[in-house]
Amino acid sequence: MKVFQNVQDIGNLQDALKEALEVKRNRFAYQHLGKNKTLLMVFFNNSLRTRLSTQKAAMNLGMNVIVLDVNAGAWKLETERGVIMDGDKSEHLLEAIPVMGSYCDLIGVRSFARFENRDDDYNEAILQQFVKYSGKPVFFMESATVHPLQSFADLITIEEYKEIPRPKVVMTWAPHPKALPQAVPNSFAQWMNAADVDFVITHPEGYELDSKFVGNARIEYDQMAAMEGADFVYAKNWSCPGVSRPEDYGKVLGDYHDYLDWTVSERQMAVTRDAHFMHCLPVRRNMIVTDEVIEGPRSLVIPEAANREISAEVVIKRFLEEM
């Protein structure tokens, strides 16, 4: 494995889940793999769970860890080719990336969608430069379009808490005052399509995700109809993906106050099969989900976040095993 970006990169999903549960039982069993190896974590955007869980996972494996916050202490980086660099950016990514690669054995990068150009975002312009020029294996710690470490952790959590062999999993859009990327819902859809679940996506019209991520998922525009009989409810906001109208890419359509009935509350959960509630965090309470639901006995947001350490450790372990 040279790149970890999509569900296909992990190989056989059942084998990966089995390995995750083994790692969770003894997360310090593979420290020999990381001895004298260095992980560089590059953050273009803020992070809490990704930063802490990935660093902890690498330490579990015996690695040295370097964390670079690009916007706090590093030179401002130019990312575009052909630019006359007479502004406030002192270094180009094309020099910075191979320099970074010279100091480490493995690189994790986090860079969100910019919402300036849909093609640039969906072609992963920033992350693909790391893949091309670093000379080292690269894994995505959330990019413009995907968040595979989160979705792997989500799937581990579902595997641990499912009560029937093939549960119904519903991913529901929920309102938010800001325009958020599609990375988490894209990846969640991708990983659920690869898993043995009954997967439904529900959202208002205009928020259709790219078909390459939606796959064979069932789309339901009536949230309450989608929720019926659900075993897991995964709530997440995303801005307009601009599939049919590229000019709307990255926008919040209409006034979010008009969509507050999409907030996951006891009303929605009442029609489920006593579903577990999931969210990647951070979450805006009483926008995405009510206090009663997120604090309820079927909420999995904390175990789900804890499993971020496990998903990261399995991925890093596999990179190390191939070095």
Phi, psi and chi 1 to 4 in degrees:
 res  aa     phi    psi   chi1   chi2   chi3   chi4
   1 MET       -  118.2 -172.8  164.5   63.2      -
   2 LYS  -101.4  -23.9  -62.6  -61.0 -178.1 -175.3
   3 VAL  -140.1  138.2  177.7      -      -      -
   4 PHE  -117.9  106.9  177.7   67.3      -      -
   5 GLN  -132.6  -45.3  175.0 -179.0   -1.9      -
   6 ASN  -122.6  168.3  -61.7  -53.1      -      -
   7 VAL   -60.4  -31.8   65.6      -      -      -
   8 GLN   -62.8  -25.9  -64.5   87.1  -10.4      -
   9 ASP   -69.1  -21.2  -61.5  -38.6      -      -
  10 ILE   -83.0  -11.6 -157.6   70.9      -      -
  11 GLY    80.7 -148.7      -      -      -      -
  12 ASN   -60.2  121.0 -176.5  -76.8      -      -
  13 LEU   -69.3  -37.9 -152.7   49.5      -      -
  14 GLN   -65.5  -37.8  -72.9  -55.7  -49.6      -
  15 ASP   -64.3  -39.6  -71.6  -13.4      -      -
  16 ALA   -65.8  -40.1      -      -      -      -
  17 LEU   -66.1  -42.0  -74.0  169.5      -      -
  18 LYS   -61.0  -43.2 -179.2 -179.7  177.5 -178.5
  19 GLU   -64.0  -39.2 -174.9  174.7  -13.7      -
  20 ALA   -61.0  -42.2      -      -      -      -
  21 LEU   -69.7  -32.2  -62.9  177.6      -      -
  22 GLU   -67.7  -43.8  -70.4  174.4   -5.0      -
  23 VAL   -61.8  -39.3  164.6      -      -      -
  24 LYS   -65.4  -33.0 -168.2  167.8 -175.8  175.3
  25 ARG   -70.2  -30.6  -77.3 -170.0  -71.0  -89.9
  26 ASN  -149.7   84.0 -172.5   -3.0      -      -
  27 ARG   -78.3   -2.8   61.2 -164.1   74.2 -168.8
  28 PHE  -109.6   14.6  -57.0  108.3      -      -
  29 ALA   -78.4  -11.4      -      -      -      -
  30 TYR  -121.6   29.9  -56.8   96.2      -      -
  31 GLN   -63.8  -24.2  -70.1 -167.7  -24.7      -
  32 HIS   -63.6  -26.3   61.1  -77.0      -      -
  33 LEU   -66.3  -34.4  -67.6  173.4      -      -
  34 GLY   -96.7    0.8      -      -      -      -
  35 LYS   -58.7  128.8 -175.9  178.3 -179.2 -179.2
  36 ASN    62.7   20.0  -62.1  -32.1      -      -
  37 LYS  -109.9  148.7  -62.5  -71.8 -164.1  -56.5
  38 THR  -124.3  130.4  -61.7      -      -      -
  39 LEU   -99.9  129.9  167.7   64.6      -      -
  40 LEU  -105.9  123.3  171.4   61.9      -      -
  41 MET  -108.1  119.1  -61.1  165.1   58.4      -
  42 VAL  -110.5  121.0 -177.8      -      -      -
  43 PHE  -115.5  115.9  -69.6   91.0      -      -
  44 PHE   -90.3  -12.5  -71.9   84.1      -      -
  45 ASN  -137.6  166.3  -60.5   95.3      -      -
  46 ASN   -65.4  158.6  -66.1  -22.5      -      -
  47 SER  -161.8  146.1  176.6      -      -      -
  48 LEU  -123.3  -69.6 -170.5  153.4      -      -
  49 ARG   -62.8  -44.4  -83.6  149.4  -64.5  -82.2
  50 THR   -63.0  -44.8  -63.7      -      -      -
  51 ARG   -64.7  -51.0  178.3  166.6  178.8  164.7
  52 LEU   -68.2  -45.5  -64.2  179.3      -      -
  53 SER   -68.4  -39.7   62.5      -      -      -
  54 THR   -71.1  -39.9  -51.4      -      -      -
  55 GLN   -64.1  -42.6 -173.8  167.1   -2.9      -
  56 LYS   -63.4  -41.7  177.3   64.2  163.1   58.3
  57 ALA   -60.7  -44.0      -      -      -      -
  58 ALA   -65.2  -38.5      -      -      -      -
  59 MET   -66.6  -37.1  -66.9  166.1   63.8      -
  60 ASN   -57.3  -32.6  -68.1  -10.7      -      -
  61 LEU   -91.4    8.0  -68.7  163.8      -      -
  62 GLY    82.5   14.4      -      -      -      -
  63 MET   -85.6  154.6  -62.9 -169.4   78.2      -
  64 ASN   -81.1  147.9  -57.0  -49.5      -      -
  65 VAL  -131.1  129.3 -178.0      -      -      -
  66 ILE  -114.6  130.6  -58.4  171.9      -      -
  67 VAL  -114.6  125.2  178.8      -      -      -
  68 LEU  -117.2  115.0  175.3   64.5      -      -
  69 ASP   -92.5  105.4  -70.2  -51.0      -      -
  70 VAL   -59.4  -34.4  171.0      -      -      -
  71 ASN   -93.0    7.8  -62.2  -43.6      -      -
  72 ALA  -140.8   83.6      -      -      -      -
  73 GLY   113.3  -13.3      -      -      -      -
  74 ALA  -101.6  164.5      -      -      -      -
  75 TRP   -62.7  145.1  -61.9  111.8      -      -
  76 LYS   -65.8  133.1  -72.3 -171.4  175.9 -178.9
  77 LEU  -105.0  131.5  -64.7  175.9      -      -
  78 GLU   -84.5  136.2  177.3   57.6   63.2      -
  79 THR  -113.0  -12.3   60.2      -      -      -
  80 GLU   -97.9  142.9  -57.4  -64.2  -33.0      -
  81 ARG   -79.1  152.7 -102.9 -162.7  165.7   85.0
  82 GLY    77.4    7.7      -      -      -      -
  83 VAL   -86.6  135.2  173.7      -      -      -
  84 ILE   -77.5  112.4  -62.9  173.6      -      -
  85 MET   -85.2   71.6  -68.6  175.0   58.8      -
  86 ASP  -110.6   16.9   58.3   -5.0      -      -
  87 GLY  -104.7 -142.2      -      -      -      -
  88 ASP   -92.8    5.2   64.3  -17.4      -      -
  89 LYS  -100.8  120.6  -64.8  175.4 -179.4  176.6
  90 SER   -95.6  -16.8  -56.2      -      -      -
  91 GLU  -139.4  144.7 -174.7  162.2    9.1      -
  92 HIS   -95.5  145.1 -158.5  -73.6      -      -
  93 LEU   -58.6  -29.0 -153.3   59.7      -      -
  94 LEU   -69.1  -24.7  -67.7  177.9      -      -
  95 GLU   -90.2  -39.1  -75.2   78.0   58.7      -
  96 ALA   -64.2  -40.1      -      -      -      -
  97 ILE   -63.0  -51.7  -70.6  172.7      -      -
  98 PRO   -64.4  -29.2   14.9  -25.8      -      -
  99 VAL   -64.6  -46.5  168.3      -      -      -
 100 MET   -56.9  -44.9  -66.4  178.9 -160.8      -
 101 GLY   -60.8  -28.2      -      -      -      -
 102 SER   -72.7  -13.2   70.6      -      -      -
 103 TYR  -103.5    4.6  -59.0  142.2      -      -
 104 CYS  -150.8  174.2   65.3      -      -      -
 105 ASP  -108.6  -19.1  -58.3  -79.0      -      -
 106 LEU  -152.7  142.0  175.7   62.6      -      -
 107 ILE  -126.4  131.4  -57.9  178.3      -      -
 108 GLY  -111.1  135.3      -      -      -      -
 109 VAL  -128.6  138.4 -174.0      -      -      -
 110 ARG  -124.3  117.3 -177.8  178.6  179.6   91.7
 111 SER  -149.4  114.1  180.0      -      -      -
 112 PHE   -76.5  167.9  -66.7  169.3      -      -
 113 ALA   -61.4  142.3      -      -      -      -
 114 ARG   -94.8  -18.1  -64.1 -178.4  173.5 -173.6
 115 PHE    62.2   21.8  -67.2  146.1      -      -
 116 GLU   -93.7  -36.4  -64.4  170.4   -1.6      -
 117 ASN  -148.2  116.2 -177.6  -61.4      -      -
 118 ARG   -61.4  -40.6 -171.8 -177.2 -167.3  -80.8
 119 ASP   -62.9  -43.6  -72.6  -19.0      -      -
 120 ASP   -60.9  -44.5  -77.6   -9.0      -      -
 121 ASP   -64.3  -49.5  -77.1  -12.9      -      -
 122 TYR   -76.9  -14.0  -89.5   70.9      -      -
 123 ASN   -91.5    1.0  -71.0  -32.6      -      -
 124 GLU    54.3   55.8  -61.9  -69.6    1.8      -
 125 ALA   -57.0  -40.1      -      -      -      -
 126 ILE   -75.2  -53.9  -59.4  -63.3      -      -
 127 LEU   -62.4  -37.3  -87.8  -69.5      -      -
 128 GLN   -67.6  -24.9  -69.5  -57.1  -27.9      -
 129 GLN   -68.2  -36.2  -70.2 -173.0   69.4      -
 130 PHE   -65.4  -41.9  -82.7   86.8      -      -
 131 VAL   -61.0  -41.0  173.1      -      -      -
 132 LYS   -79.2  -38.1 -173.2  173.1 -178.4  179.4
 133 TYR  -111.9   -9.8  -61.3  114.2      -      -
 134 SER   -77.9  -28.6   69.2      -      -      -
 135 GLY    75.2    9.7      -      -      -      -
 136 LYS  -130.5  157.2  -62.4  -63.6  162.8   63.6
 137 PRO   -60.5  145.9  -19.2   31.1      -      -
 138 VAL  -131.1  135.5  174.5      -      -      -
 139 PHE  -123.5  147.4   62.9   94.2      -      -
 140 PHE   -86.1  119.6  -72.5   39.5      -      -
 141 MET   -99.7   29.4  -61.3 -167.1  -59.9      -
 142 GLU   106.1  126.3 -171.4  170.8   -1.9      -
 143 SER  -123.0 -166.6   68.1      -      -      -
 144 ALA   -62.3  -30.6      -      -      -      -
 145 THR  -124.4  -15.2   65.2      -      -      -
 146 VAL  -141.2  157.0  -68.4      -      -      -
 147 HIS  -140.6   72.4 -163.0   -9.8      -      -
 148 PRO   -67.4  -32.4   24.9  -35.0      -      -
 149 LEU   -63.7  -36.8  -69.1  174.2      -      -
 150 GLN   -66.8  -46.0  176.8   65.0   53.7      -
 151 SER   -68.3  -34.2  -63.8      -      -      -
 152 PHE   -64.0  -43.2 -173.0   15.4      -      -
 153 ALA   -63.2  -38.6      -      -      -      -
 154 ASP   -60.7  -44.0  -64.4  -25.6      -      -
 155 LEU   -67.6  -38.5 -176.3   56.2      -      -
 156 ILE   -58.4  -43.0  -66.1  167.0      -      -
 157 THR   -64.5  -43.6  -53.2      -      -      -
 158 ILE   -62.4  -41.6  -69.7  170.9      -      -
 159 GLU   -60.6  -38.5 -177.1   70.7   13.3      -
 160 GLU   -73.2  -33.4  -71.1 -179.9  -48.4      -
 161 TYR  -108.6   -2.4  -75.5   88.9      -      -
 162 LYS   -67.6  146.0   68.2 -178.4 -177.3 -177.9
 163 GLU  -113.5   -6.8  -66.7  155.9   -7.9      -
 164 ILE  -133.8  156.3   58.8  173.2      -      -
 165 PRO   -59.2  -39.0  -24.1   33.8      -      -
 166 ARG  -127.1   85.4 -168.7  171.1 -170.9  -92.3
 167 PRO   -73.7  157.6   27.9  -34.9      -      -
 168 LYS   -89.3  122.5  179.3  178.4  177.9 -179.8
 169 VAL  -114.8  124.1  178.6      -      -      -
 170 VAL  -114.9  123.3  176.7      -      -      -
 171 MET  -100.1  118.0  179.1  171.6   69.9      -
 172 THR  -114.0  132.9  178.6      -      -      -
 173 TRP   -64.0  147.6 -178.9   93.0      -      -
 174 ALA  -142.0  154.9      -      -      -      -
 175 PRO   -71.8  155.6   24.7  -33.1      -      -
 176 HIS  -157.9  142.3 -163.7  -76.4      -      -
 177 PRO   -75.9  -14.2   25.7  -33.8      -      -
 178 LYS  -116.8  160.1  -65.3  173.0   60.4  178.5
 179 ALA   -79.7  118.2      -      -      -      -
 180 LEU  -109.2  152.1  -63.0 -174.1      -      -
 181 PRO   -67.5  170.0  -15.6   29.1      -      -
 182 GLN   -97.2    7.0  -61.4   98.2   44.6      -
 183 ALA   -57.8  -49.9      -      -      -      -
 184 VAL   -65.6  -51.4  169.3      -      -      -
 185 PRO   -62.7  -36.3   15.8  -28.5      -      -
 186 ASN   -58.0  -51.8  -77.8  -14.6      -      -
 187 SER   -66.4  -42.4  -92.5      -      -      -
 188 PHE   -59.3  -43.5 -171.2   75.5      -      -
 189 ALA   -61.7  -43.4      -      -      -      -
 190 GLN   -61.4  -45.1 -171.0 -178.0   57.2      -
 191 TRP   -73.9  -36.1  -75.4   70.4      -      -
 192 MET   -67.9  -35.3  -70.4  -56.6  106.8      -
 193 ASN   -64.0  -30.4  -84.2  -47.4      -      -
 194 ALA   -84.1  -14.7      -      -      -      -
 195 ALA   -94.1  169.6      -      -      -      -
 196 ASP   -92.8   74.6 -173.3   19.2      -      -
 197 VAL  -136.7  160.2  -58.9      -      -      -
 198 ASP   -90.9  107.2  175.7   14.8      -      -
 199 PHE  -111.0  128.3 -177.6   47.7      -      -
 200 VAL  -128.4  137.9 -179.4      -      -      -
 201 ILE  -115.0  132.4  -57.6  173.7      -      -
 202 THR  -129.1  136.0 -177.2      -      -      -
 203 HIS  -164.6  161.6   55.4   71.9      -      -
 204 PRO   -68.0  159.9  -16.8   30.1      -      -
 205 GLU   -61.8  140.1  -67.9 -170.5   19.7      -
 206 GLY   103.6  -14.0      -      -      -      -
 207 TYR  -106.8   26.9  -73.4   95.8      -      -
 208 GLU   -64.4  126.2  -68.8   80.4    7.1      -
 209 LEU   -75.1  160.5  -62.5  169.7      -      -
 210 ASP   -59.9  136.9 -166.2  -59.5      -      -
 211 SER   -61.5  -25.6   59.9      -      -      -
 212 LYS   -68.1  -19.4   70.0  179.9 -179.7 -178.7
 213 PHE   -98.3  -36.6  -61.6  108.1      -      -
 214 VAL   -63.0  -40.4  171.3      -      -      -
 215 GLY    56.2 -128.9      -      -      -      -
 216 ASN   -94.6   12.1  -64.4  -38.5      -      -
 217 ALA   -61.4  147.4      -      -      -      -
 218 ARG   -84.6  130.7 -170.2  163.3   78.8 -107.0
 219 ILE  -101.7  131.3  -52.7  -58.3      -      -
 220 GLU  -134.4  119.7  173.8   58.2   71.5      -
 221 TYR   -83.0  -14.1  -67.1  102.3      -      -
 222 ASP   -94.5  106.9 -177.3  -27.9      -      -
 223 GLN   -60.3  -43.1 -173.2 -165.2   38.0      -
 224 MET   -66.0  -37.7  -67.9  -59.9  -69.8      -
 225 ALA   -64.8  -40.0      -      -      -      -
 226 ALA   -63.6  -35.8      -      -      -      -
 227 MET   -72.4  -20.4  -68.3  -76.6 -165.3      -
 228 GLU   -59.2  123.7  -70.3 -178.9    5.1      -
 229 GLY    74.7   13.3      -      -      -      -
 230 ALA   -70.1  144.7      -      -      -      -
 231 ASP  -100.2  -27.8  -61.0  -69.5      -      -
 232 PHE  -136.7  134.4  -66.6   88.4      -      -
 233 VAL  -117.7  118.6  171.3      -      -      -
 234 TYR  -109.9  111.5 -164.0   99.5      -      -
 235 ALA   -97.4  139.0      -      -      -      -
 236 LYS  -163.8  138.1 -173.7   70.0 -179.5   78.9
 237 ASN   -89.4  150.3  173.7  -93.3      -      -
 238 TRP  -149.4  150.3   60.6   89.8      -      -
 239 SER   -79.3  175.0   60.4      -      -      -
 240 CYS   -62.2  123.5  177.3      -      -      -
 241 PRO   -73.8  -10.2  -19.9   34.7      -      -
 242 GLY    67.7   29.8      -      -      -      -
 243 VAL   -66.5  -50.8  173.8      -      -      -
 244 SER   -93.4  -25.0   57.6      -      -      -
 245 ARG  -130.5   89.2  -71.7  174.4   52.0   87.0
 246 PRO   -55.7  -26.7  -25.4   34.7      -      -
 247 GLU   -68.6  -16.5   62.8  -90.4   25.2      -
 248 ASP   -94.6    2.3  -72.2  -22.2      -      -
 249 TYR   -56.4  129.3  171.6   60.7      -      -
 250 GLY    80.1    8.5      -      -      -      -
 251 LYS   -97.9  154.4  -67.1 -178.5  179.5  179.0
 252 VAL   -90.0  120.0  175.7      -      -      -
 253 LEU   -83.8  119.4  -57.1  178.9      -      -
 254 GLY    75.1 -162.4      -      -      -      -
 255 ASP   -97.4  123.4 -172.0  -31.1      -      -
 256 TYR   -61.0  -23.8   71.4   86.0      -      -
 257 HIS   -61.0  -26.1  -68.8   94.1      -      -
 258 ASP   -75.7   -7.2  -64.6  -26.2      -      -
 259 TYR  -116.8   16.6  -66.5   93.4      -      -
 260 LEU   -66.2  -16.2  -68.7  178.7      -      -
 261 ASP   -73.0   -7.5   58.9  -20.2      -      -
 262 TRP   -85.3  -10.8  -78.5   76.9      -      -
 263 THR   -57.5  130.8  -61.1      -      -      -
 264 VAL   -74.4  116.7  177.5      -      -      -
 265 SER  -129.7 -176.2   68.7      -      -      -
 266 GLU   -62.3  -23.8  -68.5  178.3  -38.2      -
 267 ARG   -62.8  -48.8  177.3  175.6   67.6   91.6
 268 GLN   -68.4  -43.0  -74.0   91.5  -20.5      -
 269 MET   -66.6  -22.7  -60.6  -58.7  -76.4      -
 270 ALA   -66.6  -24.0      -      -      -      -
 271 VAL   -95.2   -0.2  -59.1      -      -      -
 272 THR   -83.9  178.4   69.7      -      -      -
 273 ARG   -94.0   61.3 -170.8  156.9   47.3 -163.2
 274 ASP    50.8   54.0 -164.1   18.7      -      -
 275 ALA   -68.7  152.1      -      -      -      -
 276 HIS   -78.2  142.9  -68.8  -72.6      -      -
 277 PHE  -100.6  136.7  175.2   79.4      -      -
 278 MET  -133.3  147.7  -59.5  179.1   69.7      -
 279 HIS  -159.6  146.9 -172.6  -82.2      -      -
 280 CYS   -74.6  -21.1   61.5      -      -      -
 281 LEU    66.0  147.9  -58.5 -178.6      -      -
 282 PRO   -72.0  154.8   29.5  -35.7      -      -
 283 VAL  -127.9  138.6   64.4      -      -      -
 284 ARG   -88.3  108.1  -66.0 -160.7 -179.0 -147.0
 285 ARG   -64.9  144.1  -75.4  176.2  174.5 -127.5
 286 ASN    63.1   15.4  -57.3  -55.7      -      -
 287 MET  -117.0  -59.5  -74.7  -71.6  -55.9      -
 288 ILE   -79.2  -45.1  -59.1  -69.5      -      -
 289 VAL  -150.4  147.8   58.3      -      -      -
 290 THR   -78.8  160.4   61.4      -      -      -
 291 ASP   -55.9  -41.9  -68.8  -25.8      -      -
 292 GLU   -61.8  -38.4  -68.1   77.6   14.5      -
 293 VAL   -76.7  -46.7  172.5      -      -      -
 294 ILE   -70.5  -24.6 -163.7  169.2      -      -
 295 GLU   -95.4    0.0  -66.9  177.0   15.1      -
 296 GLY   -74.3  168.3      -      -      -      -
 297 PRO   -68.3  -14.6   24.8  -34.4      -      -
 298 ARG  -102.1    7.9  -57.6  -69.1  -81.9  178.9
 299 SER   -78.8  133.5  174.5      -      -      -
 300 LEU  -114.7   15.8  -65.1  178.9      -      -
 301 VAL   -63.4  -31.7  -64.8      -      -      -
 302 ILE   -78.7  -49.6  -56.6  -55.3      -      -
 303 PRO   -58.3  -36.1  -21.6   30.2      -      -
 304 GLU   -62.4  -45.5 -179.1 -175.5   -1.4      -
 305 ALA   -64.8  -39.3      -      -      -      -
 306 ALA   -62.3  -32.8      -      -      -      -
 307 ASN   -72.1   -7.6  -84.8  -26.3      -      -
 308 ARG   -61.9  -34.8  -70.6  -66.5  -52.1  -81.1
 309 GLU   -61.7  -39.7  177.0 -174.4  -13.3      -
 310 ILE   -72.7  -44.8  -53.7  -53.9      -      -
 311 SER   -61.2  -42.3   65.1      -      -      -
 312 ALA   -65.0  -39.4      -      -      -      -
 313 GLU   -66.3  -40.1 -174.7  164.3  -11.9      -
 314 VAL   -62.7  -44.6  171.5      -      -      -
 315 VAL   -64.4  -48.4  169.3      -      -      -
 316 ILE   -64.0  -41.0  -64.0  170.2      -      -
 317 LYS   -55.9  -43.6  172.5  178.2  173.3  -74.0
 318 ARG   -66.5  -37.6  -69.9 -171.2  169.9 -161.3
 319 PHE   -60.5  -47.4  -81.7  114.0      -      -
 320 LEU   -62.9  -36.3  -67.6  173.0      -      -
 321 GLU   -66.1  -20.6  -73.5  170.9  -23.2      -
 322 GLU   -97.5   -0.9  -65.1 -177.3   10.2      -
 323 MET   -84.7      -  -71.5 -178.5 -176.8      -
